[in-house]
């Protein structure tokens, strides 16, 4: 962000402002507290593209009726460790929080619990729910489908979603959390880079001429995001969409894309109760040994720091607690007017 356009907002102030606006949009006190905290923590931990930068769009979707504040998930089918739920177009972050809790409850009984959620909304930062489960001692796998925003490999038009996928395990007092879209960069990240007038560190998609580009404006204009791993990422995206749709009895990407905006998506939440494993007493040392070995990697540049997924979150969290959360002034001014 350009320095002149950046404010530092204290975490408590940001959370308060989000809660105030949510209460004005018919959230209950409990709903507003939980949803405001999700948005504020996402921002606190450096995921601005799916925190403060996305809050105004979230409110606009409520105003359009795509998000139905009064609705909560309802159970449609239960069979053993797998349950199907209908999100009834309720607020995506709250539906996802509920589904993660329910997956952990099922895992507490069976060792593994899965919740497939249809007819829900954008969950914002998918890693939120990986952290939620891991901090309670569970391993977690979760994913969502999206509207079509990524082409299949070797094609020009977008037929695939970038379908974010999350893996998480507890580690020490925190967690190891891998949260990634099937595109090299999420659209939220590219929008942030465009707003800041910055290039992407690596090619993130194609321009209108079909050339790989690091310019987020060109990629957003063409709508041709680059799949991670090229054809491998495209194939993984397809299978995540298929599984999310069939397990939840919800909409696949091509049907979501027929709507004016992205809503009514399908998601899957899987929790594993590590305490039930025979090797539970040694899991912490096993993970520590793996991370210690990773840290022995030979860096290709002197300034390179070898980090596991999610490691940097703690440092960003502490910095933003101390100095305030960096927010583009235009974005913050727009939020305060909601």
C-alpha positions as CSV (number, residue, x, y, z in Angstrom):
1,X,0.0,0.0,0.0
2,X,1.2,3.5,-0.7
3,X,2.3,5.1,2.5
4,X,0.2,8.2,2.1
5,X,-2.9,6.1,1.6
6,X,-2.4,3.8,4.6
7,X,-3.9,4.0,8.0
8,X,-3.1,1.9,11.1
9,X,-6.3,0.8,12.8
10,X,-6.2,-0.9,16.2
11,X,-7.6,-4.4,16.2
12,X,-10.3,-3.6,18.8
13,X,-11.4,-0.5,16.8
14,X,-11.7,-2.5,13.6
15,X,-13.7,-5.3,15.3
16,X,-16.0,-2.7,16.9
17,X,-16.6,-1.0,13.6
18,X,-17.4,-4.3,11.9
19,X,-19.8,-5.2,14.7
20,X,-21.5,-1.9,14.6
21,X,-22.2,-2.3,10.8
22,X,-23.3,-5.9,11.2
23,X,-25.8,-5.0,13.9
24,X,-27.2,-2.3,11.6
25,X,-27.8,-5.1,9.1
26,X,-29.9,-7.2,11.4
27,X,-27.2,-9.5,12.8
28,X,-27.9,-10.7,16.3
29,X,-25.4,-9.7,19.0
30,X,-23.8,-13.2,19.0
31,X,-23.7,-13.3,15.2
32,X,-22.2,-9.8,15.0
33,X,-19.6,-10.6,17.6
34,X,-18.4,-13.8,15.8
35,X,-18.6,-12.5,12.3
36,X,-16.8,-9.2,13.2
37,X,-14.1,-11.2,14.9
38,X,-13.5,-13.4,11.9
39,X,-13.1,-10.4,9.6
40,X,-10.9,-8.6,12.1
41,X,-8.6,-11.6,12.9
42,X,-8.2,-12.2,9.2
43,X,-7.0,-8.7,8.8
44,X,-4.9,-8.8,12.0
45,X,-3.0,-11.9,10.6
46,X,-2.2,-10.2,7.3
47,X,-5.0,-11.7,5.1
48,X,-6.3,-8.3,4.2
49,X,-7.8,-9.5,0.9
50,X,-10.2,-11.7,2.8
51,X,-10.6,-9.4,5.8
52,X,-11.0,-5.6,5.8
53,X,-10.6,-5.3,2.0
54,X,-13.6,-7.6,1.5
55,X,-15.9,-6.4,4.2
56,X,-17.7,-3.8,2.0
57,X,-18.4,-6.4,-0.6
58,X,-19.8,-8.7,2.1
59,X,-22.2,-6.0,3.2
60,X,-23.3,-5.3,-0.5
61,X,-24.2,-9.0,-0.8
62,X,-26.4,-8.7,2.3
63,X,-28.1,-5.7,0.7
64,X,-28.6,-7.6,-2.5
65,X,-30.2,-10.5,-0.7
66,X,-27.5,-13.0,-1.6
67,X,-26.6,-13.4,2.0
68,X,-29.6,-14.0,4.3
69,X,-28.6,-12.9,7.8
70,X,-31.4,-14.7,9.6
71,X,-30.7,-18.1,8.2
72,X,-28.6,-20.9,9.8
73,X,-27.5,-24.3,8.5
74,X,-30.1,-27.2,8.7
75,X,-29.3,-30.9,8.6
76,X,-30.6,-32.7,5.5
77,X,-28.9,-36.1,5.9
78,X,-26.7,-37.9,8.4
79,X,-25.0,-41.3,7.9
80,X,-22.2,-42.2,10.3
81,X,-19.3,-39.8,10.2
82,X,-20.6,-37.8,7.2
83,X,-23.4,-35.3,7.3
84,X,-25.0,-33.1,4.6
85,X,-26.2,-29.6,5.6
86,X,-28.0,-26.8,3.8
87,X,-26.5,-23.4,4.5
88,X,-29.7,-21.6,3.4
89,X,-27.6,-18.8,2.0
90,X,-26.6,-17.7,5.6
91,X,-23.5,-15.7,6.2
92,X,-20.6,-17.7,4.8
93,X,-18.1,-17.2,7.7
94,X,-20.6,-18.2,10.3
95,X,-21.8,-21.2,8.3
96,X,-18.2,-22.3,7.9
97,X,-17.5,-21.8,11.6
98,X,-20.5,-23.9,12.5
99,X,-19.6,-26.6,10.0
100,X,-16.0,-26.9,11.4
101,X,-17.4,-27.2,14.9
102,X,-19.8,-29.9,13.8
103,X,-17.1,-31.8,12.0
104,X,-15.0,-31.8,15.2
105,X,-18.1,-33.0,17.2
106,X,-18.5,-35.9,14.8
107,X,-14.8,-36.7,14.9
108,X,-15.0,-36.8,18.7
109,X,-17.4,-39.8,18.3
110,X,-15.9,-41.5,15.2
111,X,-12.4,-40.3,15.1
112,X,-13.1,-38.6,11.8
113,X,-16.0,-36.3,11.0
114,X,-17.1,-34.7,7.7
115,X,-19.7,-32.0,7.0
116,X,-20.7,-31.3,3.4
117,X,-22.4,-27.9,3.2
118,X,-24.5,-26.8,0.2
119,X,-26.1,-23.5,-0.6
120,X,-23.7,-21.3,1.5
121,X,-21.7,-18.2,0.8
122,X,-18.1,-17.1,0.6
123,X,-16.2,-18.1,3.7
124,X,-13.6,-15.4,3.3
125,X,-10.3,-16.8,4.5
126,X,-10.4,-20.6,4.3
127,X,-7.5,-20.9,6.7
128,X,-9.7,-19.4,9.5
129,X,-11.3,-22.8,9.8
130,X,-8.0,-24.7,9.7
131,X,-6.8,-22.6,12.6
132,X,-10.1,-23.1,14.4
133,X,-9.8,-26.9,14.2
134,X,-6.0,-27.2,14.8
135,X,-6.2,-25.0,17.9
136,X,-8.6,-27.5,19.3
137,X,-6.2,-30.4,18.6
138,X,-7.7,-31.6,15.4
139,X,-6.2,-32.1,11.9
140,X,-8.3,-30.5,9.2
141,X,-9.0,-30.7,5.5
142,X,-11.5,-28.3,3.9
143,X,-12.3,-26.8,0.5
144,X,-14.9,-24.8,-1.3
145,X,-15.9,-24.4,-4.9
146,X,-16.4,-20.9,-6.5
147,X,-17.7,-19.3,-9.6
148,X,-15.8,-19.9,-12.8
149,X,-12.7,-17.7,-12.6
150,X,-9.9,-19.9,-14.1
151,X,-9.5,-21.6,-17.4
152,X,-8.8,-25.3,-17.9
153,X,-5.2,-25.9,-19.0
154,X,-4.8,-24.9,-22.7
155,X,-8.1,-23.1,-23.0
156,X,-9.0,-19.4,-23.1
157,X,-12.4,-19.2,-21.3
158,X,-12.9,-19.7,-17.6
159,X,-14.8,-22.9,-16.8
160,X,-13.1,-23.8,-13.5
161,X,-13.2,-22.2,-10.1
162,X,-10.0,-21.5,-8.2
163,X,-11.5,-23.6,-5.4
164,X,-9.4,-22.9,-2.2
165,X,-8.1,-26.0,-0.3
166,X,-6.9,-26.0,3.3
167,X,-4.8,-28.4,5.4
168,X,-4.1,-27.9,9.0
169,X,-2.4,-29.7,12.0
170,X,-1.7,-28.5,15.5
171,X,1.9,-27.6,16.2
172,X,3.2,-26.4,19.6
173,X,0.9,-23.6,20.8
174,X,-0.1,-22.6,17.2
175,X,-0.7,-24.6,14.0
176,X,0.7,-25.4,10.6
177,X,-1.9,-24.2,8.1
178,X,-1.7,-24.4,4.3
179,X,-4.4,-22.3,2.7
180,X,-4.2,-22.0,-1.1
181,X,-6.4,-21.4,-4.1
182,X,-6.0,-23.4,-7.3
183,X,-4.9,-20.2,-9.1
184,X,-1.3,-19.0,-8.5
185,X,-2.8,-16.0,-6.7
186,X,-6.3,-15.5,-5.4
187,X,-8.4,-12.8,-7.0
188,X,-8.5,-10.9,-3.7
189,X,-4.7,-10.8,-3.7
190,X,-4.6,-9.6,-7.3
191,X,-7.1,-6.9,-6.6
192,X,-5.0,-5.8,-3.6
193,X,-1.8,-5.7,-5.8
194,X,-3.7,-3.7,-8.5
195,X,-5.0,-1.2,-5.8
196,X,-1.4,-0.8,-4.5
197,X,0.0,-0.3,-8.0
198,X,2.3,-3.3,-7.6
199,X,3.3,-6.2,-9.8
200,X,3.0,-9.9,-8.8
201,X,6.3,-11.5,-7.8
202,X,5.7,-14.3,-10.3
203,X,3.4,-14.7,-13.3
204,X,-0.1,-15.1,-12.1
205,X,-2.1,-15.5,-15.3
206,X,-2.4,-14.5,-18.9
207,X,-3.1,-11.1,-20.6
208,X,-5.5,-10.6,-23.5
209,X,-2.8,-11.7,-25.9
210,X,-2.4,-15.1,-24.2
211,X,1.0,-14.1,-22.7
212,X,2.0,-14.9,-19.1
213,X,1.9,-11.7,-17.0
214,X,2.9,-10.3,-13.6
215,X,0.5,-7.4,-14.1
216,X,-2.6,-8.0,-11.9
217,X,-4.6,-5.5,-14.0
218,X,-4.0,-7.5,-17.2
219,X,-5.0,-10.7,-15.5
220,X,-8.1,-9.3,-13.9
221,X,-9.1,-7.9,-17.3
222,X,-8.5,-11.2,-19.2
223,X,-10.0,-13.3,-16.4
224,X,-7.3,-15.9,-17.2
225,X,-5.7,-16.8,-13.8
226,X,-2.9,-19.3,-14.0
227,X,-3.6,-22.7,-12.4
228,X,-1.0,-23.8,-9.9
229,X,1.1,-26.6,-11.4
230,X,-0.5,-25.8,-14.8
231,X,-2.6,-28.8,-15.9
232,X,-2.2,-30.4,-12.4
233,X,-3.9,-27.5,-10.7
234,X,-6.6,-27.4,-13.3
235,X,-7.3,-31.1,-12.7
236,X,-7.3,-30.7,-8.9
237,X,-9.7,-27.8,-9.2
238,X,-12.1,-30.0,-11.3
239,X,-12.1,-32.8,-8.7
240,X,-12.6,-30.4,-5.8
241,X,-15.6,-29.0,-7.5
242,X,-17.0,-32.5,-8.3
243,X,-16.5,-33.7,-4.7
244,X,-18.0,-30.5,-3.1
245,X,-21.1,-30.7,-5.3
246,X,-21.8,-34.4,-5.0
247,X,-21.0,-34.7,-1.3
248,X,-23.1,-31.7,-0.3
249,X,-25.8,-32.2,-3.0
250,X,-25.1,-28.6,-3.8
251,X,-24.3,-26.5,-6.9
252,X,-21.1,-27.1,-9.0
253,X,-19.1,-24.2,-10.4
254,X,-20.8,-24.0,-13.8
255,X,-24.2,-23.5,-12.2
256,X,-22.9,-21.0,-9.6
257,X,-21.5,-19.0,-12.5
258,X,-25.0,-18.6,-14.1
259,X,-25.9,-16.2,-11.2
260,X,-25.2,-12.5,-11.3
261,X,-22.8,-12.8,-8.3
262,X,-21.0,-15.7,-6.5
263,X,-23.3,-17.2,-3.9
264,X,-24.8,-20.6,-3.1
265,X,-21.4,-22.3,-3.2
266,X,-20.6,-25.9,-1.9
267,X,-18.1,-26.7,0.8
268,X,-16.6,-29.7,2.6
269,X,-15.1,-29.7,6.2
270,X,-13.2,-32.8,7.5
271,X,-11.8,-33.0,11.0
272,X,-9.7,-35.8,12.5
273,X,-9.4,-36.3,16.3
274,X,-5.7,-36.9,16.8
275,X,-6.2,-38.0,20.4
276,X,-7.8,-41.2,19.2
277,X,-4.7,-42.3,17.2
278,X,-2.4,-45.0,18.7
279,X,0.6,-42.8,18.1
280,X,-1.0,-39.7,19.7
281,X,1.7,-39.3,22.4
282,X,4.5,-39.1,19.8
283,X,2.7,-36.8,17.2
284,X,4.2,-33.6,18.6
285,X,7.7,-34.9,18.4
286,X,7.1,-36.4,14.9
287,X,5.9,-33.0,13.6
288,X,8.8,-31.2,15.3
289,X,11.3,-33.6,13.7
290,X,9.8,-32.9,10.3
291,X,9.9,-29.2,10.8
292,X,13.5,-29.3,12.1
293,X,14.6,-31.2,9.0
294,X,12.8,-28.6,6.8
295,X,14.7,-25.9,8.6
296,X,18.0,-27.5,7.5
297,X,17.2,-26.7,3.9
298,X,20.0,-24.8,2.1
299,X,18.6,-21.4,1.1
300,X,19.2,-20.3,-2.4
301,X,19.7,-16.7,-1.3
302,X,21.3,-15.4,2.0
303,X,18.1,-13.5,2.8
304,X,15.8,-16.5,2.3
305,X,14.0,-17.7,5.4
306,X,12.7,-21.3,5.3
307,X,9.2,-21.3,6.8
308,X,6.4,-23.8,7.2
309,X,2.9,-22.8,6.1
310,X,1.3,-20.4,8.6
311,X,4.6,-19.7,10.5
312,X,4.6,-16.0,9.4
313,X,1.1,-15.5,10.7
314,X,2.3,-15.2,14.3
315,X,4.8,-12.5,13.5
316,X,2.3,-10.5,11.4
317,X,-0.3,-10.9,14.2
318,X,2.1,-9.5,16.8
319,X,3.2,-6.6,14.7
320,X,-0.3,-5.6,13.9
321,X,-1.4,-5.9,17.5
322,X,1.4,-3.5,18.4
323,X,1.2,-1.0,15.5
324,X,-2.4,-1.4,14.2
325,X,-3.7,-3.1,11.1
326,X,-2.6,-1.4,7.8
327,X,-5.7,-0.4,5.8
328,X,-6.0,1.6,2.6
329,X,-7.6,4.9,3.6
330,X,-10.2,4.8,0.8
331,X,-11.3,1.3,1.9
332,X,-11.6,2.4,5.6
333,X,-13.5,5.5,4.7
334,X,-15.9,3.4,2.6
335,X,-16.5,1.0,5.5
336,X,-17.2,3.7,8.0
337,X,-19.9,5.0,5.7
338,X,-21.8,1.7,5.5
